[in-house]
Amino acid sequence: MPVLAARLYGKGGNVIGVQLDNEIGMLSWVSNSPDLTEHVLEDFAGWLQRKYDAGTLGRRYPFKLDRKEEREQAVRSPREEYAAALLHDLGYYMRHRFAKYVAELRKYAEQSGVTGIPFLVNIHGTGNGRGKTYPIGISQLYESYTQAPGYLSGSDIYFGDLNMDTFQDLYLINGFMDAVHLPDQPLASLEFNCGDGNFGETYGSRYDPSAVDFKTRMCIAQGNRLLNFYLFSGGYNYRMDQKLGDGNDRIAFTGERHGFAAPVGPDGDLNYTYPRMARVNKTVMAVADKLAVMDEERDAVAYGFIPDYYMTEYKYPHSTVMKDIVTNLEANRNAGAWDIMARAMLLAGYRFGSVDVQNKPIDPQQTPVIALPSARYMHAHIQRKLVAYMEAGGGLLLYGEVPLYDMEGAPCTILADAFGVKPTRTLRDGGHYYLSLCAEGWAAPRPEIRAYYAQTFDHGKTQPLLRVYDTREVCAFEAAVGDGKAIVIASAYRCDIPLFRTALERLGAKAELQHDCRDHGIFMTSTATEDGERFLHLLNLDGFDKEIRLYDRGAPLLEGRPFVLSSKDGVMLPLDITYHGVKIVYSTAEIAQVSEDELAFRLTQAEDVIALETDRRIAASDAYSVRQDGSTVYIISKKHAKVDDRLVIRFAS
């Protein structure tokens, strides 16, 4: 710590943050082995006694907490009668314990002179090329980095390619992190994997060159202010002077080299991912001053986040109660909700953040519509909060199951009662039962489709939207609740983009940014400063070119010009961006470099158009023509982007 303290930013050095520990809680989660040592269980007992009064504690845990041997046996091998209570109390205690640990590490650092910089907490959880388990890390650690000012959390991104399978994963986890942050905590990524995927030197799992480019662009568009590329360069592991007797005597277990999948290999060789990575970094840094003060523009919808839905890291293997709760949460917290609802929302053009419906207020004036994955289990206080939100005029798009129980398995139908429905049963696809759904009401006409599950209802006075084909039972409906309404899809419906768009519009949220490409596969969002300077962020997630027209609030962008978004390419198009007395009204090319006398662009089209407003004289060039129309000057490139994609506009002094 004294070495770091002498080299901090603001004290003559360049250390801008200190990570206190790495992936706290990850090992116990992935091994399903909570720390249940004697010391920890004694502390856990004290925590329980502070949290609950004696009567409540006696009802929750029918054993003597102050008797060491009885306590250890009861917690390490819980009985079914209190397994659900232990599942949650142990999770809450571990959040508390991790927060205390982080605070203690910070105290040591500050005592050593490390002050005035953020203390970093790395959140773990991505795996198998997806982000669906990442919120487990948020659940474990959010109390650690929100307990006081001065902390900064960061993501751990190991997605491989960002494509049609995974793009919603990164968008959602950035939103979930933001939902639990304090107001002064920006998004960051502390372990942003940037290699080619060849971790085992088998030339398997190779990533597309677009991988780092796309992930960087999406993170920047969503407000990430720090990206720490890992592992950027490889190296050699020297042998220790004193033999360790561990098989290779080296400082690491990866062999003679490490980081052979990195953009810069152990020998300094640049792999095929490096040029695209360098290009996006230069693009971002060229306009870093603008991006640093921009926020993502959002439509009138947020994605609901319930941290306790991801508090599933510890499961006693012999408990049926724990298994039932965790299995249902895992089935509903992402799965179809991510791959169907969230993906449909993004492909429909919706730009949305996330809201922590468990711990923070939800106000229909601030968040008119919430899209929420829902399981069979949900806290009573969350159900009441959602009912109050709808009664005050909020719109709720609920996907999954209408809750029947609270998080510990006690009957709790507050939401169902507010909807005016009675859940009847759950149907599942089987070897000889082909569960099929038919649309009606405003959802019709639609083809009958197959589904793997459906929760059915006595739907009361609600408007049915989906029925099970052979039984005519309702599994989706629209319900009025006070001054608001809910649309509930309690089945594994397909990624029907028009259906989800219509549902959100009926609830009061319209996607203001649109394109006309029928093939979809385009991620788009926009960022803006308080002064109205904007960037339009576009990713073509597919391997073929797409010609599109873009619209914002119904008005054509780029003056209605068709725009070709090349295969596996991303662009950041300026809208009303000003540099050195030159306003870029719009451009089909993205800014690559800025100086007082030059603007350099990366071309993207067969004929790019850059519309400027300026009193400065534009120098003539063989690379472009200049046309004046009123106050707007049009620069028309004479280069085809696929032949030469760099264009420099010079201004005469």
ZIDAKA-V989403 format. One record per residue. N is the residue number from 1. RES is the residue in one letter. D_CENTER is the distance of its C-alpha to the mean C-alpha in Angstrom with 1 decimal. Layout:
{{N:RES:D_CENTER} {N:RES:D_CENTER}}
This chain:
{{1:M:32.9} {2:P:36.0} {3:V:35.3} {4:L:31.9} {5:A:33.4} {6:A:35.9} {7:R:33.4} {8:L:30.8} {9:Y:29.7} {10:G:32.1} {11:K:34.8} {12:G:35.6} {13:G:33.0} {14:N:29.6} {15:V:27.5} {16:I:24.7} {17:G:22.9} {18:V:23.7} {19:Q:21.5} {20:L:23.3} {21:D:22.5} {22:N:20.1} {23:E:17.7} {24:I:19.7} {25:G:20.1} {26:M:18.7} {27:L:22.2} {28:S:23.3} {29:W:20.3} {30:V:20.6} {31:S:24.4} {32:N:24.4} {33:S:26.8} {34:P:26.4} {35:D:28.7} {36:L:31.7} {37:T:34.5} {38:E:37.4} {39:H:36.2} {40:V:32.7} {41:L:34.3} {42:E:36.7} {43:D:34.0} {44:F:32.1} {45:A:35.3} {46:G:35.8} {47:W:32.3} {48:L:33.1} {49:Q:36.4} {50:R:34.9} {51:K:32.2} {52:Y:34.7} {53:D:38.3} {54:A:40.8} {55:G:41.3} {56:T:37.7} {57:L:37.2} {58:G:40.3} {59:R:39.0} {60:R:35.6} {61:Y:37.1} {62:P:40.7} {63:F:41.6} {64:K:42.7} {65:L:39.9} {66:D:42.6} {67:R:44.2} {68:K:42.6} {69:E:43.4} {70:E:42.7} {71:R:39.3} {72:E:38.3} {73:Q:39.4} {74:A:37.7} {75:V:34.3} {76:R:34.3} {77:S:35.6} {78:P:34.7} {79:R:36.7} {80:E:35.1} {81:E:36.4} {82:Y:34.0} {83:A:31.2} {84:A:28.7} {85:A:29.4} {86:L:29.2} {87:L:25.8} {88:H:24.3} {89:D:26.7} {90:L:26.1} {91:G:22.3} {92:Y:23.0} {93:Y:25.6} {94:M:23.5} {95:R:20.9} {96:H:24.0} {97:R:25.5} {98:F:22.7} {99:A:22.6} {100:K:26.4} {101:Y:26.2} {102:V:23.8} {103:A:26.2} {104:E:29.1} {105:L:27.8} {106:R:27.2} {107:K:30.8} {108:Y:32.2} {109:A:30.5} {110:E:31.8} {111:Q:35.2} {112:S:35.3} {113:G:34.7} {114:V:30.9} {115:T:30.1} {116:G:28.7} {117:I:25.5} {118:P:22.1} {119:F:21.8} {120:L:18.7} {121:V:16.9} {122:N:15.0} {123:I:12.4} {124:H:12.9} {125:G:11.8} {126:T:10.8} {127:G:14.0} {128:N:16.1} {129:G:14.0} {130:R:11.0} {131:G:8.0} {132:K:9.5} {133:T:11.3} {134:Y:8.9} {135:P:8.8} {136:I:12.5} {137:G:12.5} {138:I:10.9} {139:S:13.6} {140:Q:16.2} {141:L:15.8} {142:Y:14.7} {143:E:18.4} {144:S:19.3} {145:Y:17.6} {146:T:18.2} {147:Q:21.8} {148:A:23.3} {149:P:22.8} {150:G:22.6} {151:Y:19.6} {152:L:16.4} {153:S:13.5} {154:G:11.8} {155:S:9.4} {156:D:11.2} {157:I:10.2} {158:Y:12.7} {159:F:11.8} {160:G:15.1} {161:D:15.2} {162:L:12.5} {163:N:14.4} {164:M:14.7} {165:D:13.8} {166:T:10.5} {167:F:9.2} {168:Q:7.2} {169:D:5.6} {170:L:4.2} {171:Y:3.8} {172:L:2.6} {173:I:2.0} {174:N:3.3} {175:G:4.7} {176:F:5.8} {177:M:7.1} {178:D:8.7} {179:A:10.1} {180:V:12.1} {181:H:13.2} {182:L:16.7} {183:P:17.7} {184:D:18.6} {185:Q:15.6} {186:P:13.6} {187:L:10.4} {188:A:11.7} {189:S:11.4} {190:L:14.6} {191:E:14.7} {192:F:13.6} {193:N:15.6} {194:C:17.8} {195:G:20.6} {196:D:22.0} {197:G:21.3} {198:N:25.0} {199:F:24.7} {200:G:27.7} {201:E:29.8} {202:T:30.3} {203:Y:28.9} {204:G:26.6} {205:S:22.8} {206:R:23.3} {207:Y:20.4} {208:D:20.9} {209:P:21.6} {210:S:18.7} {211:A:16.1} {212:V:15.9} {213:D:16.7} {214:F:13.9} {215:K:11.2} {216:T:13.1} {217:R:13.5} {218:M:9.9} {219:C:9.1} {220:I:12.4} {221:A:12.1} {222:Q:9.2} {223:G:11.5} {224:N:11.3} {225:R:15.0} {226:L:15.5} {227:L:14.8} {228:N:17.0} {229:F:17.9} {230:Y:18.8} {231:L:21.4} {232:F:22.9} {233:S:26.5} {234:G:28.4} {235:G:31.7} {236:Y:34.5} {237:N:34.9} {238:Y:38.4} {239:R:40.6} {240:M:41.4} {241:D:45.0} {242:Q:45.6} {243:K:45.0} {244:L:42.3} {245:G:43.5} {246:D:40.0} {247:G:40.6} {248:N:39.9} {249:D:40.5} {250:R:37.6} {251:I:35.1} {252:A:32.3} {253:F:32.3} {254:T:30.9} {255:G:34.4} {256:E:36.1} {257:R:33.0} {258:H:29.4} {259:G:26.5} {260:F:28.2} {261:A:25.0} {262:A:24.2} {263:P:24.7} {264:V:27.8} {265:G:29.7} {266:P:32.0} {267:D:34.9} {268:G:33.2} {269:D:32.8} {270:L:30.0} {271:N:28.3} {272:Y:27.3} {273:T:23.7} {274:Y:25.0} {275:P:26.3} {276:R:23.1} {277:M:21.2} {278:A:24.1} {279:R:24.0} {280:V:20.5} {281:N:21.1} {282:K:24.3} {283:T:22.8} {284:V:20.2} {285:M:23.0} {286:A:25.5} {287:V:23.8} {288:A:22.1} {289:D:24.2} {290:K:22.8} {291:L:19.1} {292:A:19.4} {293:V:20.5} {294:M:18.3} {295:D:15.6} {296:E:13.6} {297:E:15.9} {298:R:14.7} {299:D:16.5} {300:A:17.9} {301:V:15.2} {302:A:12.2} {303:Y:10.2} {304:G:11.8} {305:F:10.7} {306:I:13.6} {307:P:13.4} {308:D:16.7} {309:Y:15.5} {310:Y:14.1} {311:M:17.3} {312:T:18.8} {313:E:19.5} {314:Y:23.2} {315:K:25.3} {316:Y:29.0} {317:P:30.0} {318:H:33.1} {319:S:31.7} {320:T:31.5} {321:V:30.1} {322:M:27.1} {323:K:26.6} {324:D:26.7} {325:I:24.2} {326:V:21.6} {327:T:22.2} {328:N:21.7} {329:L:18.4} {330:E:17.1} {331:A:18.4} {332:N:16.8} {333:R:13.5} {334:N:11.7} {335:A:14.3} {336:G:15.6} {337:A:13.2} {338:W:10.3} {339:D:13.0} {340:I:15.2} {341:M:14.1} {342:A:10.6} {343:R:12.0} {344:A:15.1} {345:M:13.7} {346:L:12.2} {347:L:15.4} {348:A:17.4} {349:G:16.3} {350:Y:14.3} {351:R:12.4} {352:F:10.6} {353:G:8.9} {354:S:8.8} {355:V:11.9} {356:D:13.1} {357:V:16.0} {358:Q:17.4} {359:N:18.3} {360:K:18.3} {361:P:20.5} {362:I:19.5} {363:D:21.9} {364:P:22.4} {365:Q:23.7} {366:Q:20.5} {367:T:18.2} {368:P:20.5} {369:V:18.4} {370:I:15.8} {371:A:14.4} {372:L:14.4} {373:P:14.4} {374:S:17.6} {375:A:19.7} {376:R:23.4} {377:Y:22.9} {378:M:21.8} {379:H:23.2} {380:A:26.1} {381:H:25.0} {382:I:21.7} {383:Q:23.8} {384:R:26.3} {385:K:23.7} {386:L:22.3} {387:V:26.0} {388:A:26.9} {389:Y:24.0} {390:M:25.3} {391:E:28.9} {392:A:28.2} {393:G:27.0} {394:G:23.3} {395:G:22.1} {396:L:20.2} {397:L:18.8} {398:L:18.8} {399:Y:17.9} {400:G:19.3} {401:E:22.2} {402:V:24.1} {403:P:24.4} {404:L:27.9} {405:Y:27.6} {406:D:26.2} {407:M:24.1} {408:E:27.3} {409:G:28.9} {410:A:31.2} {411:P:31.7} {412:C:29.7} {413:T:29.6} {414:I:29.0} {415:L:26.6} {416:A:28.8} {417:D:31.8} {418:A:30.3} {419:F:29.5} {420:G:33.1} {421:V:32.4} {422:K:33.5} {423:P:31.4} {424:T:34.0} {425:R:32.6} {426:T:29.9} {427:L:30.9} {428:R:29.7} {429:D:30.4} {430:G:33.1} {431:G:35.4} {432:H:37.9} {433:Y:36.0} {434:Y:33.9} {435:L:31.9} {436:S:31.7} {437:L:30.6} {438:C:32.3} {439:A:31.1} {440:E:33.2} {441:G:33.3} {442:W:31.2} {443:A:29.1} {444:A:32.3} {445:P:33.6} {446:R:31.2} {447:P:32.2} {448:E:32.3} {449:I:29.4} {450:R:29.0} {451:A:26.5} {452:Y:26.1} {453:Y:26.1} {454:A:27.0} {455:Q:27.6} {456:T:30.7} {457:F:32.2} {458:D:35.5} {459:H:33.9} {460:G:36.5} {461:K:36.6} {462:T:33.0} {463:Q:32.7} {464:P:32.0} {465:L:29.6} {466:L:29.5} {467:R:32.3} {468:V:33.0} {469:Y:35.6} {470:D:38.4} {471:T:38.3} {472:R:37.1} {473:E:34.9} {474:V:32.1} {475:C:28.5} {476:A:26.8} {477:F:28.2} {478:E:28.0} {479:A:29.3} {480:A:30.4} {481:V:29.7} {482:G:31.6} {483:D:30.8} {484:G:27.4} {485:K:26.5} {486:A:24.3} {487:I:23.6} {488:V:23.1} {489:I:22.4} {490:A:23.4} {491:S:23.5} {492:A:21.8} {493:Y:22.2} {494:R:21.5} {495:C:18.9} {496:D:21.4} {497:I:20.0} {498:P:23.1} {499:L:23.1} {500:F:19.6} {501:R:20.5} {502:T:23.8} {503:A:22.4} {504:L:20.1} {505:E:23.1} {506:R:25.4} {507:L:23.3} {508:G:23.3} {509:A:20.2} {510:K:21.1} {511:A:19.0} {512:E:21.0} {513:L:19.9} {514:Q:21.5} {515:H:22.9} {516:D:25.7} {517:C:24.8} {518:R:25.6} {519:D:24.0} {520:H:20.4} {521:G:18.1} {522:I:17.1} {523:F:13.8} {524:M:14.9} {525:T:14.1} {526:S:16.3} {527:T:16.7} {528:A:19.9} {529:T:22.1} {530:E:24.2} {531:D:27.1} {532:G:25.6} {533:E:24.9} {534:R:22.1} {535:F:20.2} {536:L:19.3} {537:H:16.5} {538:L:17.2} {539:L:16.3} {540:N:18.7} {541:L:17.0} {542:D:20.5} {543:G:23.6} {544:F:25.9} {545:D:26.6} {546:K:25.8} {547:E:28.0} {548:I:26.4} {549:R:27.3} {550:L:24.8} {551:Y:25.2} {552:D:24.0} {553:R:25.3} {554:G:27.7} {555:A:29.2} {556:P:29.2} {557:L:27.5} {558:L:29.4} {559:E:32.5} {560:G:31.8} {561:R:32.0} {562:P:30.6} {563:F:28.0} {564:V:27.5} {565:L:24.0} {566:S:25.1} {567:S:23.8} {568:K:20.7} {569:D:20.9} {570:G:18.7} {571:V:20.3} {572:M:19.9} {573:L:22.8} {574:P:24.5} {575:L:25.7} {576:D:28.3} {577:I:27.6} {578:T:30.7} {579:Y:32.0} {580:H:35.6} {581:G:37.1} {582:V:35.5} {583:K:33.1} {584:I:31.0} {585:V:31.0} {586:Y:29.0} {587:S:28.9} {588:T:28.1} {589:A:27.8} {590:E:25.3} {591:I:26.7} {592:A:27.4} {593:Q:29.6} {594:V:31.2} {595:S:34.6} {596:E:37.2} {597:D:39.3} {598:E:36.8} {599:L:33.6} {600:A:32.3} {601:F:30.1} {602:R:28.5} {603:L:30.0} {604:T:28.2} {605:Q:30.9} {606:A:34.5} {607:E:35.5} {608:D:33.1} {609:V:33.8} {610:I:33.1} {611:A:34.2} {612:L:35.4} {613:E:37.2} {614:T:39.3} {615:D:42.9} {616:R:42.7} {617:R:44.7} {618:I:42.8} {619:A:44.6} {620:A:45.8} {621:S:44.4} {622:D:45.1} {623:A:41.3} {624:Y:40.8} {625:S:42.9} {626:V:42.7} {627:R:43.3} {628:Q:43.8} {629:D:43.2} {630:G:43.8} {631:S:41.6} {632:T:39.2} {633:V:39.8} {634:Y:38.4} {635:I:37.9} {636:I:38.1} {637:S:37.4} {638:K:40.1} {639:K:37.9} {640:H:36.0} {641:A:32.5} {642:K:32.9} {643:V:36.1} {644:D:35.4} {645:D:32.1} {646:R:33.1} {647:L:34.9} {648:V:36.2} {649:I:37.6} {650:R:40.2} {651:F:41.6} {652:A:45.3} {653:S:46.2}}
